Amino acid sequence: VILLLFLIFVCSLLFLGVISVAFANIGFTSMTIFLILIGTLLGSTVNIPLMKIKAVVPIIREEYVSYLWVTYRIPYVEYDTTVTTVAVNVGGALIPTAVSIYLLSKAAPLMMFYSLIGVAAVALFTYAVARPVKGVGIVTPAFLPPLAAAAVALFLSPMQPQIIAYVSGVLGTLIGADILNLGNIPKLGAPVASIGGAGTFDGVFLSGIIAVLLVGF
């Protein structure tokens, strides 16, 4: 048990170290990185409700009727109304979005333009590969959005791809996986659909981090 706890502790330190390196590559100071990480970890427990979506879901039921000593199974359809609360996670969505907006506000006009192109490209790509899974949520292959963000960033700005990679990875994944799939939420059958709901491990947060690390190689 002690060994397992030690391994978890070491892996956590390595994980936070990798994230710190990614933010340092973008240009953040050690104190700013610390505040971002603390805010992300604490914010991962906070979901802010945005709206409620109602959906009518068909449910197949069965009844049995006996006639002349023979039992017949008769399926029929009932309709039930489900309500899904759409929320946004502070650590997994709002903080990465705020960091992206900050980077865009400090970027040169050409870099901002390239970043917006990257966001659009990654959003379309992510939307194409994302799939709504009933009872689970919007599922996206973990490494495809950051790979797309890194590729777009290197194509648009080979010499300075870091900011483009992060902004494209975060906002592109947020738009492509979550916002463009709001219409599919009623199909999920879940009581809560949280954008960025996995916090530090959410695809929105990790896509930006992984994309920055990829362009650094």
HUVENCOR-V951162 format. One line per field, one symbol per residue. ss: DSSP state (a for helix, b for strand, c for the rest). burial: b if it has 24 or more other ideal C-beta (glycine too) atoms within 12 Angstrom, else e. A space follows every 10 residues. Layout:
ss = ???
burial = ???
This chain:
ss = caaaaaaaaa aaaaaaaaaa aaaaaaccca aaaaaaaaaa aaacccbbbb bbbbbbbbbb bbbbbbbccb bbbbbbbbbb bbbbbbbbba aaaaaaaaaa aaaaaaccaa aaaaaaaaaa aaaaaaaaac bbbcccbbbc caaaaaaaaa aaaaaacccc caaaaaaaaa aaaaaaaaaa aaaaaaaacc cbbbbcccaa acaaaaaaaa aaaaacc
burial = eeeeeeeeee eeeeeeeebb ebbbbbebee eebeebbebb bebbeebeee eebeeeeeee eeeeeeeeee eeeeeeeeee ebebebbbbb bbbbbbbbbb eebbeebeee beebbbbbbb bbbebbbebb ebeeeebbeb eeebbbbbbb bbbbebbeeb bbbbbbbbbb bbbbbbbbbb bbebbebbbb ebbbbbbbbb ebbbbbbbbb bbbbbee
